[in-house]
Amino acid sequence: MTRPRPLAASFAAALVGTLAVSALAAPAQAADDIYAPPATVSGDPGTVLKQAPSVYALDTLGTRAKATVTKIQYVSTGARGDRTAVTGTVIVPDAAWKKGGERPIIAVSPGTQGLNDKCAPSKLIETANLYDGNWIRKFYEAGYAVALTDYEGLGTPSTHPYANNVALGQNALDVVRAAQNLGFSKTAPVFLQGFSEGGGATAGALELAPTYAPELKIKGAHATAPTADLAAIGKNIESSIYQTFLLFAVKMLDVTYPELGIRDLVNDKGAALLDEADTAYGCLPESLPSGWLDTRKLTKEGKTISSYLTRPDIAAQLAELKLGQRKIGVPFKVTSSWADDVVPNASVKQAAKDWCGKGSAISYSTLWAPTHVASGYEGSGQAVGFFNDLVAGKAFTSNCGWLF
């Protein structure tokens, strides 16, 4: 892929931190074509395969952000380790960056939207129906650029590897590479942010970055309710309205790790639900009541799905996706609600302890939000202040010594 030529010196100062999209970076496409991958995906992770102008809707009334918004298809590493095409959106405000240095870019990993291709964040953000847009707007208003991944299998063909912290972490790192290949500065600071599934992707990206994307200038990250332990989450939600998420996770295990024989554990109804999961349910919150399932009726033996997660081979696979196993080398702010009804607070706090034990610089805090959803708004809303502090050079204080 030919990279964009340097900007003329006379214009460089005025355009520092803006996105210089070159027609040579990737051919311009019609918006619908962005989601159709090539027959064979090749190229280094972050290679831009397609690009098209897009919009970022600030509200449902149609107010559009004053920014350069580009929808992209880029190369990433899939859940099975192969090259795959992933879509996303890059947003660069028109307003000048006024906080000193180069304009930073924030890799936003979205929370759970659903498995249906219509739930791709790059589609939802065009109509202000992406709930992560509430904190993306704070980033935009503060002058940050945003690189938003759709994740593997959302928008593009194939199944989204739901809550797979490794696969989604790779997607989050590669969307920054893609933004840089469009023309965004490769020396500008990079931040990462995510809530829930997106928090898991953010943390997964931080654990992987030293070996997977060592060239990225990551300066800090913020995550709320990261999906630290899928087994603990499954047990927590199997009798709640959030059972839909458990179905999504079982689908991920079935497709990503067929050697586990997940399909053999469910009855005919369960097999049909797995087959239909990609298209049968809408986007949040619509998918919750429509996918409200009694998981006991999905198994052949009348057991709960979570009871199978303790089977040695399944447990071993889930353990590989568990967060807290690698040192994180940048300031990382982690928040979680004491009353989270999806991601157990104890699992997030344990991940923080595990990161601390490996020498990471972690600041963990418990939120007062009464539910998982509320924690997203409270915790993620704090991210812009945290990033502003890091940009301003304020000292980061880890509270690892106080976690108990």
TIKOL-606617 format. One record per residue (C-alpha): x, y negated, z negated. Coordinates in steps of 0.25 Angstrom, whole numbers, plus 5000, padded with zeros to 4 digits. Last residue first. Example, Ala and Ser with C-alpha at 12.3 -4.5 7.8 and 13.67 -1.06 7.14 Angstrom:
BEGIN
[atom [5055,5004,4971]]
[atom [5049,5018,4969]]
***
This chain:
BEGIN
[atom [4970,5023,4804]]
[atom [4976,5012,4813]]
[atom [4983,5002,4805]]
[atom [4997,5004,4810]]
[atom [4992,5005,4825]]
[atom [4987,4991,4823]]
[atom [4995,4985,4835]]
[atom [4997,4970,4836]]
[atom [4999,4963,4849]]
[atom [5006,4950,4849]]
[atom [5000,4939,4857]]
[atom [5006,4937,4870]]
[atom [4995,4929,4877]]
[atom [4993,4940,4887]]
[atom [4991,4950,4875]]
[atom [4982,4941,4868]]
[atom [4973,4939,4880]]
[atom [4973,4954,4882]]
[atom [4967,4956,4868]]
[atom [4957,4945,4870]]
[atom [4953,4951,4883]]
[atom [4951,4965,4876]]
[atom [4942,4960,4865]]
[atom [4929,4962,4874]]
[atom [4933,4976,4876]]
[atom [4931,4979,4861]]
[atom [4918,4973,4859]]
[atom [4911,4976,4872]]
[atom [4916,4990,4873]]
[atom [4914,4992,4858]]
[atom [4899,4989,4861]]
[atom [4898,5001,4870]]
[atom [4905,5010,4861]]
[atom [4895,5006,4849]]
[atom [4895,4998,4837]]
[atom [4906,4988,4840]]
[atom [4914,4985,4828]]
[atom [4927,4988,4835]]
[atom [4939,4996,4829]]
[atom [4953,4990,4832]]
[atom [4965,4996,4838]]
[atom [4978,4989,4842]]
[atom [4988,4998,4848]]
[atom [5003,4997,4851]]
[atom [5006,5011,4855]]
[atom [5017,5019,4847]]
[atom [5012,5033,4849]]
[atom [5005,5033,4836]]
[atom [4998,5020,4840]]
[atom [4992,5027,4852]]
[atom [4987,5039,4843]]
[atom [4981,5029,4833]]
[atom [4974,5022,4844]]
[atom [4969,5035,4850]]
[atom [4964,5038,4836]]
[atom [4956,5025,4835]]
[atom [4950,5028,4849]]
[atom [4945,5042,4844]]
[atom [4940,5037,4831]]
[atom [4931,5026,4838]]
[atom [4924,5037,4845]]
[atom [4921,5033,4859]]
[atom [4906,5034,4862]]
[atom [4899,5029,4850]]
[atom [4909,5019,4846]]
[atom [4906,5015,4831]]
[atom [4920,5011,4826]]
[atom [4922,5004,4840]]
[atom [4935,5005,4847]]
[atom [4946,4995,4851]]
[atom [4960,4998,4856]]
[atom [4970,4986,4859]]
[atom [4983,4991,4866]]
[atom [4996,4984,4867]]
[atom [5005,4991,4877]]
[atom [5013,5004,4877]]
[atom [5002,5015,4874]]
[atom [5008,5028,4869]]
[atom [5001,5040,4874]]
[atom [4992,5050,4868]]
[atom [4981,5041,4862]]
[atom [4970,5043,4872]]
[atom [4964,5057,4875]]
[atom [4964,5061,4890]]
[atom [4974,5073,4888]]
[atom [4966,5077,4875]]
[atom [4954,5079,4884]]
[atom [4961,5089,4893]]
[atom [4966,5097,4880]]
[atom [4952,5096,4875]]
[atom [4946,5102,4887]]
[atom [4957,5113,4887]]
[atom [4955,5116,4872]]
[atom [4939,5116,4872]]
[atom [4936,5104,4863]]
[atom [4929,5097,4874]]
[atom [4919,5108,4874]]
[atom [4912,5104,4862]]
[atom [4911,5090,4868]]
[atom [4902,5095,4878]]
[atom [4892,5100,4868]]
[atom [4889,5115,4867]]
[atom [4877,5121,4873]]
[atom [4885,5133,4879]]
[atom [4884,5129,4894]]
[atom [4886,5114,4891]]
[atom [4878,5103,4897]]
[atom [4866,5104,4887]]
[atom [4875,5100,4875]]
[atom [4879,5088,4882]]
[atom [4865,5081,4880]]
[atom [4865,5071,4891]]
[atom [4863,5056,4892]]
[atom [4867,5053,4906]]
[atom [4856,5044,4910]]
[atom [4856,5037,4896]]
[atom [4871,5034,4898]]
[atom [4872,5032,4913]]
[atom [4864,5019,4913]]
[atom [4874,5012,4903]]
[atom [4883,5014,4911]]
[atom [4883,5018,4925]]
[atom [4874,5028,4932]]
[atom [4874,5043,4930]]
[atom [4871,5054,4940]]
[atom [4883,5051,4949]]
[atom [4896,5056,4943]]
[atom [4889,5064,4933]]
[atom [4881,5073,4943]]
[atom [4891,5084,4943]]
[atom [4893,5084,4928]]
[atom [4878,5083,4926]]
[atom [4876,5096,4935]]
[atom [4887,5103,4928]]
[atom [4880,5100,4914]]
[atom [4867,5105,4919]]
[atom [4873,5118,4924]]
[atom [4880,5120,4911]]
[atom [4893,5114,4906]]
[atom [4905,5120,4901]]
[atom [4910,5126,4915]]
[atom [4910,5112,4921]]
[atom [4921,5108,4911]]
[atom [4930,5119,4917]]
[atom [4943,5112,4911]]
[atom [4950,5114,4925]]
[atom [4940,5104,4931]]
[atom [4948,5093,4924]]
[atom [4944,5080,4931]]
[atom [4931,5084,4936]]
[atom [4925,5091,4923]]
[atom [4933,5083,4913]]
[atom [4927,5070,4920]]
[atom [4913,5076,4920]]
[atom [4914,5079,4906]]
[atom [4918,5065,4903]]
[atom [4906,5059,4911]]
[atom [4897,5069,4903]]
[atom [4902,5064,4890]]
[atom [4900,5050,4895]]
[atom [4885,5053,4897]]
[atom [4885,5058,4883]]
[atom [4885,5043,4879]]
[atom [4871,5044,4874]]
[atom [4876,5052,4863]]
[atom [4877,5067,4859]]
[atom [4890,5069,4867]]
[atom [4896,5056,4863]]
[atom [4905,5058,4852]]
[atom [4910,5072,4856]]
[atom [4914,5067,4870]]
[atom [4921,5055,4864]]
[atom [4929,5063,4855]]
[atom [4933,5072,4867]]
[atom [4936,5060,4875]]
[atom [4946,5055,4866]]
[atom [4951,5040,4868]]
[atom [4940,5035,4877]]
[atom [4944,5020,4874]]
[atom [4934,5013,4865]]
[atom [4940,4999,4868]]
[atom [4953,4997,4875]]
[atom [4963,4986,4877]]
[atom [4976,4986,4884]]
[atom [4990,4979,4884]]
[atom [5001,4974,4893]]
[atom [5001,4983,4904]]
[atom [5011,4979,4915]]
[atom [5009,4991,4924]]
[atom [5022,4997,4929]]
[atom [5021,5009,4920]]
[atom [5008,5014,4927]]
[atom [5007,5029,4924]]
[atom [5018,5032,4914]]
[atom [5017,5020,4905]]
[atom [5002,5018,4909]]
[atom [4996,5031,4905]]
[atom [4993,5028,4890]]
[atom [4989,5014,4894]]
[atom [4980,5019,4905]]
[atom [4973,5029,4896]]
[atom [4971,5018,4886]]
[atom [4964,5010,4897]]
[atom [4956,5022,4902]]
[atom [4951,5026,4888]]
[atom [4947,5011,4886]]
[atom [4940,5012,4900]]
[atom [4932,5024,4895]]
[atom [4929,5016,4883]]
[atom [4933,5002,4886]]
[atom [4945,4997,4894]]
[atom [4956,4987,4895]]
[atom [4971,4987,4901]]
[atom [4980,4975,4903]]
[atom [4990,4972,4913]]
[atom [5000,4961,4913]]
[atom [5004,4955,4927]]
[atom [5017,4961,4933]]
[atom [5010,4968,4944]]
[atom [5002,4956,4949]]
[atom [4989,4959,4955]]
[atom [4991,4961,4970]]
[atom [4981,4972,4974]]
[atom [4992,4982,4970]]
[atom [4992,4976,4956]]
[atom [4977,4978,4956]]
[atom [4979,4993,4960]]
[atom [4990,4994,4949]]
[atom [4980,4989,4939]]
[atom [4969,4999,4944]]
[atom [4980,5010,4942]]
[atom [4981,5008,4928]]
[atom [4966,5009,4925]]
[atom [4965,5022,4934]]
[atom [4976,5028,4927]]
[atom [4969,5026,4914]]
[atom [4956,5032,4920]]
[atom [4963,5045,4923]]
[atom [4970,5046,4910]]
[atom [4958,5042,4901]]
[atom [4948,5051,4907]]
[atom [4936,5044,4902]]
[atom [4928,5048,4915]]
[atom [4936,5054,4926]]
[atom [4927,5047,4937]]
[atom [4922,5058,4946]]
[atom [4926,5057,4961]]
[atom [4922,5047,4972]]
[atom [4926,5032,4969]]
[atom [4917,5022,4962]]
[atom [4921,5028,4948]]
[atom [4929,5041,4951]]
[atom [4943,5036,4946]]
[atom [4942,5023,4937]]
[atom [4934,5010,4941]]
[atom [4946,5002,4937]]
[atom [4946,4988,4934]]
[atom [4958,4979,4936]]
[atom [4955,4965,4929]]
[atom [4963,4952,4930]]
[atom [4963,4944,4918]]
[atom [4958,4929,4917]]
[atom [4951,4929,4904]]
[atom [4938,4928,4911]]
[atom [4941,4941,4919]]
[atom [4945,4948,4906]]
[atom [4933,4944,4899]]
[atom [4925,4948,4911]]
[atom [4931,4962,4911]]
[atom [4926,4963,4896]]
[atom [4911,4962,4900]]
[atom [4914,4969,4914]]
[atom [4917,4982,4906]]
[atom [4902,4983,4907]]
[atom [4902,4984,4922]]
[atom [4889,4980,4927]]
[atom [4894,4966,4932]]
[atom [4890,4969,4946]]
[atom [4904,4970,4952]]
[atom [4909,4976,4940]]
[atom [4900,4988,4941]]
[atom [4906,4992,4955]]
[atom [4921,4991,4951]]
[atom [4917,4998,4938]]
[atom [4913,5010,4945]]
[atom [4899,5014,4940]]
[atom [4893,5016,4954]]
[atom [4903,5028,4955]]
[atom [4895,5035,4944]]
[atom [4903,5041,4933]]
[atom [4899,5030,4922]]
[atom [4904,5016,4918]]
[atom [4913,5020,4906]]
[atom [4922,5009,4902]]
[atom [4930,5002,4912]]
[atom [4946,5001,4913]]
[atom [4950,4987,4914]]
[atom [4964,4985,4919]]
[atom [4967,4971,4915]]
[atom [4976,4962,4924]]
[atom [4985,4951,4918]]
[atom [4986,4937,4925]]
[atom [5001,4934,4925]]
[atom [5007,4925,4915]]
[atom [5000,4915,4907]]
[atom [4985,4915,4901]]
[atom [4979,4907,4913]]
[atom [4976,4917,4924]]
[atom [4970,4909,4935]]
[atom [4955,4911,4938]]
[atom [4952,4920,4950]]
[atom [4951,4932,4941]]
[atom [4957,4945,4946]]
[atom [4948,4957,4946]]
[atom [4952,4971,4951]]
[atom [4942,4982,4953]]
[atom [4942,4997,4953]]
[atom [4942,5009,4962]]
[atom [4950,5022,4960]]
[atom [4956,5031,4971]]
[atom [4963,5044,4966]]
[atom [4977,5050,4966]]
[atom [4977,5063,4958]]
[atom [4980,5065,4944]]
[atom [4967,5072,4941]]
[atom [4961,5060,4934]]
[atom [4964,5052,4946]]
[atom [4977,5043,4948]]
[atom [4974,5030,4954]]
[atom [4973,5023,4968]]
[atom [4965,5011,4970]]
[atom [4952,5006,4975]]
[atom [4949,4992,4973]]
[atom [4939,4981,4970]]
[atom [4945,4968,4970]]
[atom [4940,4956,4962]]
[atom [4947,4942,4964]]
[atom [4940,4934,4953]]
[atom [4929,4924,4950]]
[atom [4920,4934,4943]]
[atom [4906,4935,4949]]
[atom [4893,4931,4943]]
[atom [4883,4941,4949]]
[atom [4872,4939,4939]]
[atom [4876,4953,4933]]
[atom [4888,4946,4927]]
[atom [4903,4944,4929]]
[atom [4903,4952,4943]]
[atom [4917,4955,4948]]
[atom [4917,4956,4963]]
[atom [4924,4964,4973]]
[atom [4934,4963,4985]]
[atom [4938,4976,4991]]
[atom [4951,4985,4989]]
[atom [4955,4999,4993]]
[atom [4966,5008,4991]]
[atom [4974,5000,4981]]
[atom [4986,5008,4975]]
[atom [4985,5008,4960]]
[atom [4991,5023,4959]]
[atom [5000,5025,4970]]
[atom [4995,5030,4984]]
[atom [4985,5040,4988]]
[atom [4970,5044,4988]]
[atom [4966,5053,4999]]
[atom [4952,5052,5006]]
[atom [4952,5037,5002]]
[atom [4943,5032,4991]]
[atom [4929,5026,4993]]
[atom [4926,5017,4982]]
[atom [4932,5004,4988]]
[atom [4924,5007,5001]]
[atom [4911,5001,4994]]
[atom [4918,4987,4992]]
[atom [4922,4986,5007]]
[atom [4937,4988,5008]]
[atom [4950,4979,5009]]
[atom [4962,4987,5012]]
[atom [4972,4989,5001]]
[atom [4984,4981,4996]]
[atom [4986,4975,5010]]
[atom [4974,4966,5010]]
[atom [4981,4960,4998]]
[atom [4973,4956,4985]]
[atom [4981,4946,4977]]
[atom [4975,4947,4963]]
[atom [4977,4935,4955]]
[atom [4987,4935,4944]]
[atom [4995,4923,4949]]
[atom [4988,4917,4961]]
[atom [4991,4902,4959]]
[atom [5006,4905,4956]]
[atom [5007,4914,4968]]
[atom [5001,4905,4978]]
[atom [5014,4897,4983]]
[atom [5022,4910,4981]]
[atom [5014,4917,4992]]
[atom [5008,4930,4986]]
[atom [5016,4942,4987]]
[atom [5012,4952,4997]]
[atom [5001,4962,4993]]
[atom [5006,4977,4992]]
[atom [5006,4986,5004]]
[atom [5000,5000,5000]]
***
